[in-house]
Amino acid sequence: MQLYFSELRKHREPYSFEETLDLEQQLKERFPDLVLGCSLIEFSGLVVTDHSAVTIDARIVCELTVPSTRSLAPVQLKLDFPVNEIYVEDDAKLDDYSDEEVVVVVEDDVIDLNRAVEDNIVLQVPMQVLTSDEVAKGTMPSGNGWQVRSEKDEQAEATKNIDPRLAKLQDLFKDNDSEQ
């Protein structure tokens, strides 16, 4: 889906849209290690123009299949999130906006919304993605002579394995706690 900046500026009326996009192949090509699959994408919203910018307020709804960060098994993510982007023609206009706003400089008069949708979908993928089994069991990967351990396991073992030379000091602190 492409919009032309110059055409949008001619029309002062807000432009609403509702599209169903199939971007699975593009997502797999651009992000081969991150995207295993993607359903059809519901992309709807409103385009508002003023004299120097085009603002897009939209919503993206889809199901994305990504690998588990622990086992690489496929995990389905249901995504439903808002998108707010501002498009300007000139780099000089960037200073008119705050750092929190997403402002994109338009190249060759074309606003490529497919690319924007792809980027926003990938930005929604959490840093840690686990299958429901991995969450329920809390299992960590292991192999021949190695295993991944959680911080909780490390801390629990550290408290169990006290240096024998300091073991008697541990009893000293227990006595102080019971007196208070």
ZIHUJO-V247439 format. One record per residue. N is the residue number from 1. RES is the residue in one letter. PHI is phi in whole degrees, 0 to 359 (999 if undefined). PSI is psi in radians with two decimals (999 if undefined). OMEGA is omega as a letter, one per 30 degrees, with the letter a starting at -180 (NA if undefined). Layout:
BEGIN
((N,RES,PHI,PSI,OMEGA) (N,RES,PHI,PSI,OMEGA))
END
This chain:
BEGIN
((1,M,999,2.12,a) (2,Q,236,2.47,l) (3,L,239,2.60,l) (4,Y,254,2.15,a) (5,F,305,-0.82,a) (6,S,296,-0.65,l) (7,E,292,-0.73,a) (8,L,296,-0.63,a) (9,R,291,-0.43,l) (10,K,291,-0.53,a) (11,H,259,2.06,a) (12,R,277,-0.25,a) (13,E,285,2.48,l) (14,P,297,2.53,a) (15,Y,244,2.05,l) (16,S,262,2.63,a) (17,F,217,2.71,l) (18,E,212,1.91,a) (19,E,235,2.64,l) (20,T,247,2.06,a) (21,L,249,2.47,l) (22,D,248,1.66,a) (23,L,245,0.31,a) (24,E,302,-0.84,a) (25,Q,297,-0.76,l) (26,Q,296,-0.72,l) (27,L,297,-0.74,l) (28,K,295,-0.65,l) (29,E,289,-0.75,a) (30,R,285,-0.57,a) (31,F,229,1.13,a) (32,P,296,-0.51,a) (33,D,275,-0.20,a) (34,L,250,-0.64,a) (35,V,251,2.09,l) (36,L,264,-0.47,a) (37,G,188,2.84,l) (38,C,206,2.34,l) (39,S,286,3.10,l) (40,L,298,2.50,a) (41,I,256,2.16,l) (42,E,272,2.06,a) (43,F,233,1.95,a) (44,S,223,2.65,l) (45,G,172,-2.76,a) (46,L,224,2.37,l) (47,V,250,2.16,a) (48,V,239,2.32,l) (49,T,245,2.58,l) (50,D,230,-2.96,a) (51,H,295,-0.44,a) (52,S,233,-0.04,a) (53,A,210,2.79,l) (54,V,239,2.19,l) (55,T,250,2.30,l) (56,I,243,2.07,l) (57,D,250,2.03,a) (58,A,217,3.05,l) (59,R,227,2.41,l) (60,I,242,2.28,l) (61,V,229,2.20,l) (62,C,195,3.04,l) (63,E,242,2.21,a) (64,L,245,2.37,l) (65,T,255,2.12,a) (66,V,231,2.80,l) (67,P,281,2.55,l) (68,S,298,2.44,l) (69,T,285,-0.17,l) (70,R,259,-0.78,a) (71,S,239,-0.11,a) (72,L,69,0.17,l) (73,A,290,2.56,a) (74,P,296,2.42,l) (75,V,229,2.30,l) (76,Q,272,2.23,l) (77,L,245,2.19,l) (78,K,270,2.08,a) (79,L,248,2.36,l) (80,D,207,1.80,a) (81,F,211,2.73,l) (82,P,274,2.70,l) (83,V,228,2.32,l) (84,N,225,1.98,a) (85,E,228,2.58,l) (86,I,241,2.31,l) (87,Y,246,2.30,l) (88,V,233,2.76,a) (89,E,274,-0.47,a) (90,D,233,2.44,l) (91,D,303,-0.56,a) (92,A,297,-0.44,a) (93,K,284,-0.25,a) (94,L,299,-0.57,a) (95,D,292,-0.29,a) (96,D,285,-0.15,a) (97,Y,241,2.71,a) (98,S,282,2.89,a) (99,D,292,-0.39,a) (100,E,284,-0.35,a) (101,E,274,2.51,l) (102,V,271,1.93,a) (103,V,239,2.22,a) (104,V,240,2.34,l) (105,V,274,2.21,a) (106,V,282,2.33,l) (107,E,251,2.34,l) (108,D,57,0.57,l) (109,D,67,0.13,a) (110,V,249,2.24,l) (111,I,259,1.90,a) (112,D,270,1.66,a) (113,L,287,-0.47,l) (114,N,300,-0.80,l) (115,R,297,-0.71,l) (116,A,296,-0.71,l) (117,V,296,-0.80,l) (118,E,302,-0.85,a) (119,D,300,-0.77,a) (120,N,292,-0.60,l) (121,I,296,-0.82,a) (122,V,295,-0.59,l) (123,L,293,-0.32,a) (124,Q,274,-0.15,a) (125,V,286,2.17,a) (126,P,293,2.80,l) (127,M,294,-0.60,l) (128,Q,240,2.10,l) (129,V,237,2.15,a) (130,L,234,2.60,l) (131,T,290,2.85,l) (132,S,296,-0.58,l) (133,D,297,-0.77,a) (134,E,295,-0.63,l) (135,V,290,-0.79,a) (136,A,293,-0.79,a) (137,K,274,-0.45,a) (138,G,68,0.38,a) (139,T,286,2.53,l) (140,M,246,2.62,l) (141,P,294,2.61,l) (142,S,210,2.89,a) (143,G,211,-2.78,a) (144,N,286,1.72,l) (145,G,87,0.15,l) (146,W,215,2.76,l) (147,Q,202,2.62,l) (148,V,271,2.32,a) (149,R,238,2.51,l) (150,S,280,2.85,l) (151,E,296,-0.63,l) (152,K,299,-0.76,l) (153,D,297,-0.72,l) (154,E,298,-0.78,a) (155,Q,293,-0.69,l) (156,A,297,-0.73,l) (157,E,290,-0.63,l) (158,A,296,-0.64,l) (159,T,285,-0.49,l) (160,K,285,-0.69,a) (161,N,266,1.44,l) (162,I,267,2.45,l) (163,D,305,2.20,a) (164,P,303,-0.50,l) (165,R,291,-0.38,a) (166,L,253,0.08,a) (167,A,300,-0.67,a) (168,K,292,-0.49,l) (169,L,294,-0.53,l) (170,Q,298,-0.70,l) (171,D,294,-0.57,l) (172,L,299,-0.75,a) (173,F,291,-0.54,l) (174,K,295,-0.69,l) (175,D,296,-0.71,a) (176,N,294,-0.64,a) (177,D,292,-0.64,a) (178,S,287,-0.46,l) (179,E,287,-0.46,a) (180,Q,273,999,NA))
END
